[in-house]
Amino acid sequence: MLERIWADEATLPASDRGLAYGDGLFETIRINGREPRFRGRHLRRLADDAARLGIPVDMDELAIALDDAVVRYATPGNWVLKLILTRGSGGRGYRPPASVQPRLCLSRHDCPPSPSQPVAVSRCPHPLVVDPRLAGIKSLNRLPQVLASQGMPEWAYEALMGSPDGDLLEGTRTNIMARIGDRWVTPAVESLAVAGVARQAALDELGRLGESVQLRAITRADIHDPAFGGLMLMNSVVGGIVVGRIDQFELPQSEALARIRSFLSDAVGS
């Protein structure tokens, strides 16, 4: 049985393993009035990632909780619902107890604006190192992203995180995709801290259109390639955002980027 906690009424207890150890997951869902965007994708990812962590939860329970939260918190216009799923309480020590009761904390937040113009981003100086067992999972362990955001210049919309070799992998809160010649390039799930639902929606759309996609990191050589057509940030709250420059390096902005940005904007209702 999933224990619900409404954030406007209560908080997680000090014994909760999500609070103590980051033992859990979260989803951030854009809602248009009473319509959750990417509802099925968010629920599937949360259930699948819970299974990877061994947190016993039923997707039907999650779906009912999400729908109840929409009824509870809905207002006209755009807003954000955050779901925090933890393993529940377990006392001191890292080893999970044999029997747990997962908790789901639900909270309502204002929706951030989606930039209509290309944005400036910075490069994070510290490499992103991903544990293969946690690759792609939106877990509560987000300290690398916290530190990267803390060091981000005031002028930057986002900080791009890279591999130890300096290749670009993702933003602190976004996935990335580049247009190079007649193909698209986005890093593979195995190299990502978070594999976003907007990223997967874009990949599915490109597959439907018969577009060529390479799943690999975006290298410095790619960015300086004459065929480089631009870079886009993606997440399920703001949709697609075109990058105008990385630090002081101006980027091209091909028409192909605008098409995928338009698809994501329609998908999230931004």
N, C-alpha and C positions, 0 to 999 in steps of 0.2 A: 504494500500500500504506500502510495506517494503522499508524504506530508506537505501540505501547502503552507507557505508563509506569504501573506500580503504585506508588502513593504510599508504601506501606509498605516498598518496596524501593529506590526511586530518586527523583530529583527532575528537574525540567526543567533542561536545560543553559543556561548564561548566554547562548548564541547564539539561544535560542528567541524568536521574534517575539511570542509571547503574553506572555512575561515582559518583553521589552524595550519593546513598543509597545501591549500590550493587543490584539494582532492575533489574535483568537479569540473563542470562545463558551463558555458553560457551561450545564449543566443540573443541577438539584438535585432528586433523585427520592426520594420517600418509598417505603420498602419495608416491607411487612408480612411478616416471616419471609423467604419466598422470592418474594413477590408484589409486583412493581413496580406502583405505582399510576400510572395515566395513562401506561402504558408507550408505547403507540402515539403518543399526543400528544407526548410528550417527544422521541421519535425523529424524528417528522415535523418538529417545529420545529427541532431541531438540524440535520437535513439541509437543510431549506429555507433556514434562515438562513446555513448554510455556503455554499449556492449563491449567495445574495445577496452574500456577501463574496468569492466566487470561490475558496473553499477546496475543493479537490477531495476529496470523501469519499463513500463509498457507504453508503446507509442499512443495507444488509445487514451490512456490516462493523461499523457502530455497534451494531446489534442483537446480533450475536454477542458483541461486547465487553461490552455491558451484561449479557447472560445469563451470561457467564463471571465477571463481577464479582459477580453474585448468588451463584453457586456458591462463589466464593472467600471472600466476606465475610459470608454469611448467618448470622444468629443469631436465636433466637426473639424475637418481639416486633417493635417498630417501630425502624427505623434509616434513615439517609439515605445514598444513594449520590450522589457528586458527579462529574460528567464535565466535564473541561476540554479542549476541542478547540482546538488552535492551528494556525497555518499551518506550523509547524515552524521550522527554523533558516534564517537568511537573511543573516547578517552585519550590518554597520552600514548605516544608511540606511533611510528609510521605504519606498522602492520595493521591492515584493516581487520575489524572483528569478523567472525564467521557469519554473523547475521546482522544485517544493517537495514535501516529504514531511510531511504533516500528522501531528501527535502528539495522542494522547488520553491524558490523565492521569486515573486512576480512584482514588477514595479513599472510605473509609467514615467515617461520622460518627454521633454519637448523635442521636436524634430529639428536637427540642424539644417541650415540652408544648403542647397546644392549649388556650388559655384557655376555660373553660366559662362564664364570666361576661362581661358587656360590659366593654370596656377603655377606658382614657383615652388619647387621642392628642394630639399637639401639631401646630402648623402650623410648617413650615419657613419662616424669613423670607426665604430666597433663592429666586428663581423657577427652575423647571426649564425649560431650553431644549433642545429635541430637534431634532437634525439629521434632516431628512426622509429622508435616505438610510439612516439607522440606526433609524428609528422602529420600536418594537416588538421589536427584536432584543436578545436577552439576551447582549450582548457582554461582553468582559472590561473594557471601559471603564466603570467604576462610580464615578469620583471624586465626582460630584455626590451620589450616595447615601452615600458614605463621609463626606463633610463634613456632610450633613444628619443622619446618625446620630451623628456626633461632637458635634453641637450639641443633640441631643435631651435634654430634661430626664430625670432619673432616674425620675420617676413615670410617664413616657409609655411605652406599649407600642410605639408606632410614631410616626413623623413623616410628616405629609402634605405632599406637594410640589405646588406649584401653578404656574399659568401666570404670565407677567408681569402679567396683569390680576387676579391673585388667585383665579382659579377653581381648584378642586381637581382634580388629575389622577390621582395615585397615591401610594402610600406608598413608603418606601425599599425595602421588600421585599415589598410587596403591591399588588394592584390594588384598586380601590374600586367599589362599586355602591350607589346610593341608591334608595329607594322614595319616589316623589312621587305622591300621589294614586293613580290606578289604573295607573301605569306605572313602569317601571324606567329608571334613567339610569346610564350608565357611559361614561367618556371613550372616544373613537374611537382606534383603533390609531395613526393618524397623529400623535396628540398624546402618545403614551406612550413612555417609555424602554424599558419591557418590557411586552409583551402576554403575560400569563401563561396557562398551560394551564388553571388552575382558572377563570380569567375566561371562557375560551372554553367550557369545560364547562358553566358556569352559563348562558351565553348559549344554548348548544344546548338545555339543559333548558327554559329559558324559551320558546324557540321551539317546542319539542315541546308545551308546555302552552298555546300560543297567547297568551302574555303580550305586552303592548306594551313595547317597549324603544326608548329614544332613545340614540343614540351621540353624546354631547357632554359637555363639562366640567360639573362640578357647581359651581354658582355660589353666592355668598354669599346671593343672593336665594332660591335653592332652599332653603337650610338654614333660613331664617327664614320660609319659606312655611308657612301653617297646614296645608297638605296634606302637608308633609314627614313621611315615615314612618320615617326612620332611615337609617343608613349601615353598610355592611358592608365589612370587609377580606377579601381572598381571596388565598391562594396554594396551591400543590400539596403543601406540607408540612403546614401546619396546618389547611387547609380554609377554612371561613368563620368570621369573628369579628365579632360585633356591636360597634359603637362606642357607648359610653355617653356620652362627652363629648369635645368638641374644646376643648383648653385648659380654660377654666372654663365653657364653654357646654354645658349638658346637652341630649342629643338624645333624641327619642322612639324607641321600639323596637316597630315594628308586628309583628303576627303573620306578615305576609308575609315579613319578614326571617328569622324563625325557620324557615320552610319551606325557603328556599334554603340557609340554614346547615345544616339537617339533611341536605339533599341532598349538599352538599359534604363534610360530616363522614362520611357513608356512603361517598362516592366515594374519600376518602383513607384511610378506616379509622381515623379519630381518635375 
